[in-house]
Amino acid sequence: MTPRYIAIKNGDKSYEGKPCKEGHTTRYVSTWECIECKKQYRLDNREHNLKYFKQWHIDNKEEQIQYRIDNNEHIREIQKIHKSKPEFKKRRNEQDNKRRQEDPVYKTKQNLSRDVWQFCNLRGSKKERRTHELLGYTAKECNDHIELLFQEGMTWKNRDEWDIDHVKPQSHFTSIDQLKECFALSNLKPEWKDWNMSKGNRFVGSSEDYPMIKKEKNDIR
C-alpha cells in the first residue's frame, strides 16, 4: 500500500510522500499538495486572499445564511468535534487568559457571568438570560463603580491581588428572587484578597458603610 492509502485508512490528513521541488515531503491526503509550499503560498498571497474572501462574503451573504439554516445540525456537529480537540482548548485558554490579563472589563464580565450562574445553580434555578440583562448593568458600569471605591494601592494592573467582594455575602441570599439584590452595585466593593479570605462569609458592616467616593474624571489608574 502507498503511504497516502495508509494515511487514508488511518484517517490521517497528511502523509510522507515524494519530495516536492523544494525538498519537502509532507503532503495533504486530500489534494496531494505539499503542506509547506501551500503554507508559504498563503503567506505570500495573504493580503490578496483576505480582500477576496471579504468581498466574497459580502456578495454571497444571503446564500451563506441559507446554507447555515439548511445545514445547522451538521455545522453544530462539526463545531462540537473541533472544539473538543486538545489543541483548540489549549489555544482558546491561552487567548482567554491573555485577554483577561489585558482587559479588566472582559475579566469582570467573565467573573460576573460565572458567579451569577453559580448563584442560580445553587438555588435550584437556571441562568436563562444574559448577565447584564439579569443584573441591570454592564461589566463596564461595574468596573466604573468599583474604581470609585479603590483602596490605596489598588489598580486594574494588580487585579489579581484584590477581589470584588459582596458587602452582604452571597450565602445570606437564599432565594433566586434575591439575585439583583445580591449583585446590586451598592453591595459590591473591592477588597484585598487576604482580608477577604479571612472574612469568609461573615457579614461585616453594610453597604452604607462604603459610600461612593467621587473622583475626577481624569484620575487615571
C-alpha positions, 0 to 999 in steps of 0.5 A, spaced: 500 500 500 502 507 498 503 511 504 497 516 502 492 509 502 495 508 509 494 515 511 487 514 508 485 508 512 488 511 518 484 517 517 490 521 517 490 528 513 497 528 511 502 523 509 510 522 507 510 522 500 515 524 494 519 530 495 516 536 492 521 541 488 523 544 494 525 538 498 519 537 502 515 531 503 509 532 507 503 532 503 495 533 504 491 526 503 486 530 500 489 534 494 496 531 494 499 538 495 505 539 499 503 542 506 509 547 506 509 550 499 501 551 500 503 554 507 508 559 504 503 560 498 498 563 503 503 567 506 505 570 500 498 571 497 495 573 504 493 580 503 490 578 496 486 572 499 483 576 505 480 582 500 477 576 496 474 572 501 471 579 504 468 581 498 466 574 497 462 574 503 459 580 502 456 578 495 454 571 497 451 573 504 444 571 503 446 564 500 451 563 506 445 564 511 441 559 507 446 554 507 447 555 515 439 554 516 439 548 511 445 545 514 445 547 522 445 540 525 451 538 521 455 545 522 453 544 530 456 537 529 462 539 526 463 545 531 462 540 537 468 535 534 473 541 533 472 544 539 473 538 543 480 537 540 486 538 545 489 543 541 483 548 540 482 548 548 489 549 549 489 555 544 482 558 546 485 558 554 491 561 552 487 567 548 482 567 554 487 568 559 491 573 555 485 577 554 483 577 561 490 579 563 489 585 558 482 587 559 479 588 566 472 589 563 472 582 559 475 579 566 469 582 570 464 580 565 467 573 565 467 573 573 460 576 573 457 571 568 460 565 572 458 567 579 451 569 577 450 562 574 453 559 580 448 563 584 442 560 580 445 553 580 445 553 587 438 555 588 435 550 584 434 555 578 437 556 571 441 562 568 436 563 562 438 570 560 444 574 559 448 577 565 447 584 564 440 583 562 439 579 569 443 584 573 441 591 570 448 593 568 454 592 564 461 589 566 463 596 564 458 600 569 461 595 574 468 596 573 466 604 573 463 603 580 468 599 583 474 604 581 470 609 585 471 605 591 479 603 590 483 602 596 490 605 596 494 601 592 489 598 588 489 598 580 486 594 574 494 592 573 494 588 580 487 585 579 489 579 581 491 581 588 484 584 590 477 581 589 470 584 588 467 582 594 459 582 596 458 587 602 452 582 604 455 575 602 452 571 597 450 565 602 445 570 606 441 570 599 437 564 599 432 565 594 433 566 586 428 572 587 434 575 591 439 575 585 439 583 583 439 584 590 445 580 591 449 583 585 446 590 586 452 595 585 451 598 592 453 591 595 459 590 591 466 593 593 473 591 592 477 588 597 484 585 598 484 578 597 487 576 604 482 580 608 477 577 604 479 570 605 479 571 612 472 574 612 469 568 609 462 569 609 461 573 615 457 579 614 461 585 616 458 592 616 453 594 610 453 597 604 452 604 607 458 603 610 462 604 603 459 610 600 461 612 593 467 616 593 467 621 587 473 622 583 475 626 577 474 624 571 481 624 569 484 620 575 487 615 571 489 608 574 
